[in-house]
Amino acid sequence: MDNAKDKSLHLVIGASSKIALAFIKKLTEQNPTDVVVSFSQKTLKFNSENIHHFSTNYSDESISNSVSTFQNTYLSESVRIKTITFFNGQLHSDLYSPEKSIRQFDPAYAQALFNSNVITPMLWLKRLVKLLNRSDNCVVTALSARVGSIEDNGLGGWYSYRSSKSALNMMMKSFAIELKRQSPKSTVLLFHPGTTDTPLSKPFQKNVPDGKLFEPEFVAECLYKQVAESDNNDLINYLDWQGQSIQW
């Protein structure tokens, strides 16, 4: 990710997550003159004139309206999108938990995960891709997971979550190919944050080895490093928090 002479924009989607909030803080610390535009289903307030937040319900219509507002308010020839980062996602709810056996498979749970983990990012990209041109060098990042790796799956279980992240990876690979044709200097990153101390991982933290439960601030630092060091000549990378490649 090269330094821009003109002011740059950073889009953060799913901004209410702990990792997202830490990432926004890191972005503003490292790029004090840049503008961060964030979206989430919750209303958020930031103590910075360079952070602008919008709430949206993530429906196709609401996303379309949000992108139009963003485009008309912030974009210009000299103000371009530098990063787009997706933090939205779901693993469990009050009603559902990851399946330990195929006997526990529930279509409603699978559909909820696919809607949150796959369809929502694609609806955003459907609207955002038109805003990137041949001269832009944007890094588009989505939080994936190592459990989405087909090659790495040696334990089984977690049918819906695993497959939703595998589907996200495939969708982002197809998007990366299309993006490269339109914006050759842009690239895509799939980032595995590891097990982070957030509500998403809370029910599963007791089995995490010592030293492997990460604070959101640490993960945000790792993510920022991977984004900042992204090679815009690359099509797509699937990396963990250490910058190590993950098998597809």
N, C-alpha and C positions, 0 to 999 in steps of 0.2 A: 504494500500500500504506500504509494508515493505521497510526499507532502505536496499539498496544493497551494498555489500562489493565491488563488481566490478562496473566499470562504466556502467551506464544505458543509454538507448536511449529513446527518447520521439518523437513520430511521430505526427505531426500536419498537418491535411489536411483541406484545405480551409483557408490557413494561412493569407490571405489578409484582412479578416474581422477585424473589430475593437476589437471584443471580443477575437479573436484568437491572435492578436498582443499583447494585454494586458496579455493574458494567457502565451504566450511565454516569455514575460518579467518576469512574476511571476515564471515560471519554472526555468529560469536561475538564478533568485535571490535566490531561495530556494535550488537549486541543481547546484551550480557553476561548479562542475566537470563533470556533465552529458552533453550529446550531444543531441541537438534538431535538428531533420531533418524535414523541412517543405515543403509542396507542395501547390501550388495554380496555377490558370490560369494566374496570374500576376507575373511579375518579381519583386522580393523584395531584398533589401539589408539590412543586419544586421551588427551592429558594435560589433560582437563577433566571436571569432574563434571557439566557440562551437555551433554556429547555422549555419546550412547548408541548403540552399534553392534551390528547383528545381521547374521550371515552367512546367506545363503539361496541355494538353487540355481536360483531363478527358475522352478521348475515351478509350475503352478497351485496344487497342494496346499501347497507351501512358502510361496508368496505369501499364500495364504489364512491359513495359520497365523501368519505374520509380522504380518499386519494385525490379526488377532485379539489377538495378544500386545500389539501397540502400543496398540490401542484400550483394552484392559483395564488396561494399566499406566500410560498417560500421559494419556488424554483425560478431560476432565470438563467441567462447565458453564462453569467459569472458565478452563480451559486448552484453547484451540482451535488448529486447524491454520491457520497463517498462510501458509506456502508449501509446495508440493510441487514438487520439481525432479528431472528425470530426466537422468542423465548416461550411462546405459548405451548402448552402440552398438558397431558393428563396421564396418570398411571392408575389411580384408584379413586374411589368416592365413598360416600357413606353406604352405598348399596353394593359396590363391587370391589373385588380385589383380584390381583393376577391369579390366573388359573394354575394350580399345581398339577392338574390332570385334565385330560380332554373331557372327562365326565362333568367338569365344572364349566365348560364352555357355554357362554350366554351371548346370543346375537346382539342383545341390547348393549351389553358391555363393549363388545367388539365395535359396534357402530359408533358408540360414544367416543372411543379412543381414535378411530379412524377420522371422525369428524374433527376432533381437536388436533390430533397430531399430524394429519395429512391434508385434509380438505381445507382447513382454515389457512395454512400457509400458501396453498395453491391459489386460493381465491385472492389473496393479497398480491401474489406474483402476477396473476392474470391481469391485474389493474396497474401494477407498478412497472412492468417490463417496458411499456410504451414510453416511459420517462427516461430510459437509458439510451444514449446514442453512441455513435462510433468513437467519439473522443473521450467518453467517460471511462474511468478505471475504478469501478465499484466492486466491493467484496460483499457478496450475498451469503449470509451465514444462517444455518439452522441448527438448533440443538438436536442432535441425534442421540444414539446410545450404542454402546458396544453390543448390547443384546439384539440389536437390529442386524448384526452381521450373520449371514447364513453360515459362512465358513467357521465362525467362532462358536456356534451353538453346540456345546457339548453336554449341556445339562437338560435341555428340553424345558417344558413348562412355559408359563407366561405367554401363552399362544397369542392373545390379542395384542399385548404391548409389543412383543417381538415383531409380529407381522406388521404392525402400524409403523414401526421405525424402519423396517425393511422397505415398506412401501414409500415412506418418506424419502429414503435414500434413492430409490429408483426414480421417483418423481423429480428429485433435485438433479439427478444425473441427466434426465431428459431436458430439464430446464437449462442446465449448464450448456448443453449442446446448442440449444436454440439461442441462448444469451450470447454465446461466443460468436455466432454468425452476425448478430446485431450489434454487439458491443465487444469487439475483439480484446480490449484491454481489461475487461471485467472477468471475475472468477467466482467460483462457488466453494464454500467450505462447509463441511458437515463436522460438527464438533461434539465429542463425547466428554462431558464434564466430570465423569466419575461420580461417585456417590457423594452428594452434597447435602449439608445440613439444612434442608428445606422441608416444607410440609409434604412435598411429593415423595420424599424418601423416608419420612418419619416412621411409618409402620415397619420398615425393613432395616432399621439402623442397628438393631441388636446383633446382627450377624456380620457386621462390617468389621474387618480386621483393624487392629490398632494402627492409627496413622493414615487410614484410608477413608475417613469421613472428613470431607473438606468443608471449610467455611466458604460462604458465597463470595467473599472478598478475594480469597485465593483463586477460586475458579474464574472470577472476572478478570483477574490479572493474567491468568493463563490464556483465557479467550482473547483478551486484548492483544497479547503477544502474538498469538497465531494469526489474528486478523492483520495486525500491523506488518507481519513478516510474510504475508501471502504474496506469492509470485503471480502477477497478473497475466503471465503467459500460460499458467496452468488452466486446465479445464475445470477440474474439481478435485478436492482433497477430502479425505475421510480420516480425521485425526483425533487422538485423545488429548487430554489436558497437558500431556508432556510433549506434544507435537509428534508423537509416534503414529505411523500409518496403521489403520485398522483394515483387516481383510474384509472384502465385500461379502 
